[in-house]
Amino acid sequence: TPSWGARPEWDAIVAFHQHGLPTMTPIACGELHGQSILMTASLEDCTRLDHWLATPESRAHTQREQRRQVLTTLAHLVRRMHAAGYHHQDLYLCHVLWPLPRGPSQL
């Protein structure tokens, strides 16, 4: 069953870190009167993977190997998530960030 609010998100982020899975850094979590908030460290100079894959540069023949590296990295990441017992219910490319200009291994 889905769980809502900031606390389950906080717990998931912390658990990802405990399993060595790359994700954002949690800063603060709060709850008051049925409302909640989660604050994370800023993710600077990142692009959403769906945006990068849609660029003409990423589709260029010369970028075929880089696209392959990105998708291989993503597949390994998802396999690690599943092996740790996590099954993301809304795993879309827009939720995967790539901190450019670092290599695809930094998804």
C-alpha positions as CSV (number, residue, x, y, z in Angstrom):
1,T,0.0,0.0,0.0
2,P,1.2,3.5,-0.7
3,S,2.3,5.7,2.2
4,W,1.9,9.4,2.0
5,G,3.7,12.3,3.7
6,A,7.2,13.4,4.2
7,R,8.2,10.8,6.9
8,P,8.0,7.8,4.5
9,E,10.0,9.8,1.9
10,W,12.6,10.7,4.6
11,D,12.9,7.0,5.7
12,A,13.3,5.9,2.0
13,I,16.0,8.4,1.4
14,V,17.9,7.3,4.5
15,A,17.5,3.7,3.6
16,F,18.8,4.3,0.1
17,H,21.9,5.9,1.7
18,Q,22.3,2.9,4.0
19,H,22.3,0.6,0.9
20,G,24.7,2.8,-1.0
21,L,22.1,3.8,-3.5
22,P,22.6,7.3,-4.9
23,T,19.9,9.8,-4.0
24,M,19.4,13.2,-2.6
25,T,20.7,14.3,0.8
26,P,17.9,14.8,3.4
27,I,18.2,17.9,5.5
28,A,14.9,18.2,7.5
29,C,11.5,16.7,7.9
30,G,8.6,18.0,9.7
31,E,5.0,17.2,10.4
32,L,2.2,19.4,12.0
33,H,-1.6,19.0,12.0
34,G,-1.6,16.4,9.1
35,Q,0.7,18.5,6.9
36,S,4.3,17.6,6.3
37,I,7.5,18.9,4.6
38,L,10.7,17.3,3.5
39,M,13.8,19.4,2.7
40,T,16.8,18.1,0.8
41,A,20.1,19.6,-0.2
42,S,20.1,21.4,-3.5
43,L,20.9,19.4,-6.6
44,E,22.9,21.8,-8.7
45,D,23.7,21.5,-12.4
46,C,21.6,18.5,-13.0
47,T,19.4,17.6,-15.9
48,R,16.5,15.2,-15.9
49,L,17.3,12.1,-17.8
50,D,14.2,12.4,-20.0
51,H,15.2,15.9,-21.0
52,W,18.8,14.8,-21.9
53,L,17.5,11.9,-23.9
54,A,15.2,14.2,-25.9
55,T,18.1,16.5,-27.0
56,P,19.4,16.4,-30.5
57,E,22.9,16.1,-29.1
58,S,22.0,12.9,-27.2
59,R,20.4,11.4,-30.3
60,A,23.4,12.1,-32.5
61,H,25.2,9.1,-33.9
62,T,28.4,10.2,-32.1
63,Q,26.6,10.0,-28.8
64,R,25.4,6.4,-29.2
65,E,28.1,5.0,-26.8
66,Q,27.2,7.7,-24.1
67,R,23.5,6.8,-24.4
68,R,24.4,3.2,-24.0
69,Q,26.5,4.0,-20.9
70,V,23.6,6.1,-19.4
71,L,21.0,3.3,-19.9
72,T,23.4,0.6,-18.6
73,T,24.1,2.7,-15.5
74,L,20.3,3.2,-15.0
75,A,19.7,-0.6,-15.4
76,H,22.4,-1.4,-12.8
77,L,20.9,1.2,-10.5
78,V,17.4,-0.3,-10.8
79,R,18.8,-3.8,-10.3
80,R,20.5,-2.6,-7.1
81,M,17.3,-1.0,-5.9
82,H,15.3,-4.2,-6.5
83,A,18.0,-6.4,-4.9
84,A,17.8,-4.1,-1.8
85,G,14.0,-4.7,-1.7
86,Y,12.8,-1.5,-3.2
87,H,10.3,-1.4,-6.0
88,H,9.7,2.2,-7.0
89,Q,6.0,2.7,-8.0
90,D,6.6,5.7,-10.2
91,L,10.1,5.2,-11.6
92,Y,10.1,7.5,-14.6
93,L,13.1,9.0,-16.4
94,C,12.0,12.5,-15.2
95,H,12.8,11.2,-11.6
96,V,16.4,10.4,-12.6
97,L,18.9,13.3,-12.4
98,W,22.2,13.4,-14.1
99,P,24.7,15.9,-12.5
100,L,26.3,17.2,-15.7
101,P,29.1,17.4,-16.7
102,R,30.0,14.3,-14.7
103,G,29.9,11.0,-16.4
104,P,26.8,8.7,-16.6
105,S,28.0,6.7,-13.7
106,Q,26.8,9.5,-11.4
107,L,23.0,9.2,-12.1
